[in-house]
Amino acid sequence: MSNSKVWYITGASKGMGLSLVKQLLAKGHSVVATSRSTTAFEELEGINDRFLPLEVDLKNEHSISVSIKKTVEKFGCLDVMVNNAGYGLGGALEELTTEEIEENFQVNFFAVVRVVQQALPYMRRQRSGHIINISSIAGFAPGIGWSMYSAAKFAVSGLSEALANDLKPLGIHVTNVMPGWFRTNFAKADSIAYNKNQMEDYAYLREYHKKMNHMDGAQLGDPDKIADTFLKLVDSPNPAIDLFLGSDAFNRAKAKMEQLQVQMDTWKDVSFSTDFVS
């Protein structure tokens, strides 16, 4: 296909990432799928020469750099980067250990920073490219019991919006995608970690965690529809900088914005009171 692109996708071995890989390949695009292990891609290997599975350690700049170099060597360019790798972390801030917090930020935020840093030299030379960072609706309107996960996703959202401003003059687009609940394995144990230390005063948070687990298999979002959404993004001359994915994410964001507007109006006089009086 004449408008086919080269996609680089992290966290591609399961869930939203794997669905995106399969759909893009089926639509004629070239896809580099990265994960800690390529065993999940065995069914796809050998299908055609447009697929390149790579083992990548997202905590290691050299590993990332080598993978992007291999991408350009094989396909000649890098059109779209999707930072999809991540996992949930439930628990009250007071319960979480330094190690749990740092690990979550390493995967959910600093991995995004490393991948973008390593990709930008290629995109700058091309004067083109599109970076799609997968944040979460929790990175705009936090849920209860997910303080550090929300913080990491807020960081991804903030980085994405800032990058969109910085990179636009170079012909590089950035979109911050904030999904709601999709019918993937995200609610399962291999995609969510919980605090090991539990305090009785925060027992009420466990009820919210159980509620999320009970949603597994009944989420509104269809992961097989994400590829078409992303194709609309990258084909648009004016793509969204912030995109809420799923009706649940859209409605949750809308409620948050309405709440914020009321709060701003209520406290407007206080906000203005700090100005110098001329």
Secondary structure, 3 states (H helix, E strand, C coil): CCCCCEEEECCCCCHHHHHHHHHHHHCCCEEEEEECCCHHHCCCCCCCCCEEEEECCCCCHHHHHHHHHHHHHHHCCCCEEEECCCCEEEECCCCCCHHHHHHHHHHHHHHHHHHHHHHHHHHHHHCCEEEEEECCHHHCCCCCCEHHHHHHHHHHHHHHHHHHHHHHHHCEEEEEEEECCECCCCCCCCCEEECCCCCHHHHHHHHHHHHHHHCCCCCCECHHHHHHHHHHHHHCCCCCCEEEECHHHHHHHHHHHHHHHHHHHHCHHHHHCCCCCC
